Amino acid sequence: MNMRGCIRFVLVAVCLAFVSCDPPQEAASVSAPASISVVDEYLNLPNPPYKYDQGPPDRIIQLGRVLFYDKSLSANNSTSCGSCHKQQFAFGDNAPFSKGLHGEATLRNTMPLMDAELGGLIKTSANSTMMHGGLFWDGRSPSLPDAVSRPIINKLEMGMTGMYELVDKLENIPYYRELFATTFDDNRAVNAGDIQQSLAFFLLAMDSRTSRFKQFEQGQVQFTSSELLGRQLFIEKYDCASCHEDQLGANEIKPPVYGTTGLGQTIVGFANIGLPEGKDKGLNEIYQTKEYAGLFRIPNLNNVALTAPYMHDGSLATLEDVLDHYSESIQPHPNLDVRLRNADKSPMRMNFTPEEKQALIDFLKTFTDQDMATDPMFSNPFKQGQ
């Protein structure tokens, strides 16, 4: 099993363990229940459900899809998860900051959710333990079920005071009473564990599948000369793969180099990339450790051409701007990643030529999965008013 397969297995196990306090759940049957009128009144759901081929029963993923797009999950019925995580932008947003339930701007750029499982790791050298998280720029969430609940109870984003309040609210919505009763074979009531589990499994299903890069790796298409040059620059000359290792096959990457902090911790999946320093301290906001200041999660690059603007603060509007940053604008910082320093510890200047810049952009565009950005399996299922 490859690393990504191991991570998926662990995440599915975590999701199931997270709701183990709920009543026992029977394995879902292959056939779906008959159409239910109250559900059909509000929702366009296929019967049987779409086949997501993810392991968890398709009916649970379908429930997650409904929850993801339902504005009822916000305190004033104005905002859903899908309001900020838009399918056409790889479940990111096309603005530096999204707007929450009262129209106020969020504090960071909305992270794309496609392939969200490719998160960061924090490895403690003392005991060799690893924590998987990274669904936020500061890596504050230890699991997917935990991560999906945080926007719901965030006062700027969706504004519920707690998951208990959400359960009470959804219990009074007729289509949820029906959906929960039929999604799980024990006719269970609405509960927080199943809300989190279903949303987490829906996120896990947002898996890039048909990008040109994947087709190239499988021998189905040939790259252009510019795409091939970009691939060579990305992997070899500029060693972008030492940070963005999840983008490439295991045989194509070198062992990554990570900076070790004074606390004896090796930070994996987070980096200070020399952006102008602002009030947001990233990983330091969680750990209150100065050596983490300015470290943010390294996002995976699948569908990167769809997810502008870039960085935690949305400060880089285009891929060209991102490459300009690495080419000539990396700023000095005590915590600047070792991979972006020269031998004298000064900020690196990659100084891309115009040809190299275009080749890198062409290569990055091969990570686009246009099918996923339009697939009805991941679209808004509500008929009206959502």
N, C-alpha and C positions, 0 to 999 in steps of 0.2 A: 504494500500500500504506500503511495507516495505521500509527501508531507501534507498536501492539500486534502487528500483523502482522509488522512489521520485527523486533521483539524475538523473536517466535516463530521467524522464519526464522534469525536469528543463533543462537538457542539450539539449534535442531536441527542447524545446521552445527557448532556447538561440540561437541555430543554426538557427532556422527559423527567429527569431527577427533580427539576425545579418544581414540578407540579405533582410530585409523588404524595403530597399531603391531601390531594383531592381524592374523591372516591375512585376506586379501581376502574380502569377503562378497558372495555372489551376491544379486541382487534376489530377494525372497521371491516364490514363486508364489502365485497367487490361491487355489488350493485348499490345504487343510490336510492334513497327513499323517493316515493312518488312526489310529484310537484305539490307544493303547499301554497294555497291561495294567498295567504297574507305575505309570504315571501315574494311570490310572483308579482304582487301589487307594487312592490318597491324596487325589486332587484331583477336584473337580467342574469340569471345563473343557469349554466347548462346542466342538463340532467341526462346522464350522470355527469359528475364534475369533470373538468379538464384533467388530463393525465399529466401530472407534473414530474413523475418518475424520480422522486426524491427520497423515497423510503417511508416518510410519514404518510398516513392516509390522505388521499386527495381532498376529502371532505374537510379535513382540518385546515389544510392550506387554503381551501376556498373560503372558509370562515375567516382566516387571517386576511384574505383579500378584501372581504366586506368590511372588516374592522379598520383596515388600513385607509379606506376611502370614506369612512363614515364621519361626518362632521359632528355627530352626536358625541364623539369622544372628547370634544372640547366643552368647556364650561358654558359657553354661549352659543354653541351649535354653528360656529363660523369657520372652524378650522379642522382639517383632518391631517393625518400623516401625509397623505398625497397632496395636500396643499403646498407643502414645501418640498417634498420629494416627488418630483414630476417625472413620469415615465419617459417622456421624450428627451429628457436631459439625464438619462441613466439614473433616474430617481435622485437627482440633485436638483438644484435650482439655478436659474439663469440670472441671478442677481447677487451682488456681494453679500447681502444679508436678506433673509426671508422676513416676512411679516407674520407676527403671531396673532392671537385671537383678538387683541385690541388694536391691531394695526401697528404696534410697536416693532421696531427692528430687533431681530435676534442678535446675540452677542458675537456669533461667529458665522462664517460661511457654511451653508448647508452641505454636509458631506454626501456624496452619491452613495446609494445603497447597493447597486449592482455589485455582486461579489464582495459584499460587506464582511463576509467571514474572513477575508484576508486581512486580519487585524494585526495589531502589534503584540509583542511579547515583552515582558520584563523578567529577566533571569537573575536570580540572586545567587552570586557565586558561592556564598557560604553554604547553602543547602541545595543548590542546583534545582530549585523549584522554578516553575514557569507559571505565569498568569496570562491567560488569553483574554484580550479585551479589545480596546482600540476602536470601537465603533464611534468614538468621539475624538475630537482633535487632541484632547488631553488624556485619553486612555482611561477615563474614570470608571468605566463600566466593566465588571468582571464576567458578564455573560450576556448572551442575546436576550433572554427573557427579562433580565434587569434593564438592558439598554432600551428595549421598546417601550417600557413603562415610563422612562424618565421624561420624554417630551410631553406625555400626557399630564404629568403632575408638575410641569414647569410653568411658573406663573406667567412667563412671557409667551410661551408657545401654545399650550392648550388649556392650561389653567385649572385643571381639576385639583382638588385639595388632597386627594389620595385615591388609590385604586378601589377602596371600599365605596367611595362616592360614585365612581364610574359603574361599579357593579349594581348599585341601587338604581342608577339611571337606566342602564341597559335592561334590567329586569322589567322595566315598565314600557319597553319598546316591543311591540308584538312580534316583529320578525326575528328578534333575538331570542325570545322564548322558544320560538319554533326552531330556529337554527341550532341552538344549543341542544335542544331535545333530540334532534335528528342527526346532528353531526357526531355525537357520542352515543354509543349503543345503550348506555344505561339511563337515557332520558334525563341527564343531569341538568341542573339549573345553571344560570349564568354565574361564573365565578372568576376571580382574578387570575388564578393559575392558568385556566384555559384561554383567557384573553391573551396573556403573555405568550403562552405556548404557540397559539395559532399565528399571532403576528410574527413570532420568531421564525416559524417554519415558512411563512410566506417570504420573509427576507432571505432565508436560505435558498429558496427556489429561484431567486433573482440571479441566475447563473449565466454568464456569457457563454455562448455556444457556437456562434456562426461568424466570428470575426475573420477577416482575411488572415490575420496572424495565425489563428488556430487552423485555418484551412491550409496555410503554407506549411505549418508544422506537420500536418497529416499528409502532405504531398499532393493536395488537391488543386492548388494554384501555384503560380510562380510570381515572385516579387519582381517589380520593376527594378531597373538599375539604381534608381534613387532610393527605393525602399531597402534594397540590399546594402547600399552604402550606409543608410541610417541605422540599420541593424548592426553593422560592423562597428560603427561609431559608438552606439549605445552599449554594446557588450564589451568591446575591446578598448578602443582608443580612450574613451571618456569614462568607462567603467560605471555607467549609470546603473548597471545591474547589481552592483554591490549594495545599493539601497533598494532598488525595485526588483528584487530577486523573484518575487512571486509572478512576475510577468513571463518568465522564461522557463524552459525545460531544465531539469536538474543537470543535464549534461552540458549546459551552456553557461553556467555561472561559476564564478570563482567563490571560494569561501569568503563570506562578507567580513569586513573589518568593523568592529564596534568599539566605541570609546568607553573606557571604564571609569566610573566615578569614584570619588573618595570614599563612598560607602561600600565599595566592593561590589557594586551592581553593574552589570553589563546591560545597556539599554538596546533593545532590539525592536526595530520598527518605529522608532521615534528619532528625530534629528533636529538640530538647529542648523538651518540652511543659510543663515546670514541675511535674513530679511531685516529691514530697518526695525530697530527695537521699539516696541510700543508698550502699553500698559498690560497687555495680555501676556502672561508668562508661561502659558502652555502647561507642560507636565508639572511645573513648579506650583501651579494652582492647586494641585491635588496633594503633592508630597511635601510642599513647603521646604524644598531643598534647593539652594541657589545653583547647584550644578545642573539642575533640570530646567533652569530658566531659559525660555525660548525654544524648548524642544516641543515639537508637535508631531502627531502621527504622520508617518509617511504613507500617503494614500496609494492604493494600487492604481495602475494606469489603464485598466480595462475601460473602454469607452471614454478615454480622456478628452477626445475631440468634442464630446457632447457636454462636457461638464464645466465649461467656463462660466464665471470667472474662477480663478485659481487661488490657492493658499487659504490658510485659516481665516484671513481677513478679507478675502476676495479682492486683494489689491492688484493682482495681475490679470488683465482682462482677456488676454489671448495666449495661445501657445507660443507665439512669437515673443510676447512679453516674458514668458517663463524662460525661454532660451536666452533672451537678453540678460536676464538676471544671472544665470549661470555663466554666461559668456563674459560679463564685465561688471556686474553690480553686487556680487557677494560682499556683505559688510563684515567687518571684524567683530568678534564677540568672544568673550572668555569660553563660551560653551559651543563655539562653532564646531561642527562635526569634523572629525579628523580626516574624513574623506574629501573635505572641501578646503583643506589647508595645504599650502606648500611646505617644503622641508623646513623653512624658517618660521612656520606657523602663521604666515600671512595668508589672507583670503586668496583662494585660487582664482585665476582668470582663465577660462577655457578658450576664449577668443575664437569662437566658431567663425569659419569663413561663410560667406553667403551660400555656397554650395552645401556645406555641412549643415547649416541651419535648415535649409529646405529639405535635405535628406532626412534629418531627424524628425521634422514635422511629418513628412510622408510616412516614415516608419511608425510614428505614434498613431497616425490615423488608421493603421492596419489593425489596431486593437478595438476598433468600433464594431459593435454588434447591432446593426441597424434593425434586425428582426426583433430583438429583445425590446427595442425602444418603441415598437408598435404592436407587439404581440397582445392579442385580446385576453390571453390568460392572466395578464398582469394589469389590465386596464380597469378603469372605474366601472363597477357593476351596477351603480344606481341609475334608475330610469330618469328621475327628475330631481332637481333641487339640490344636487350635491356637486 
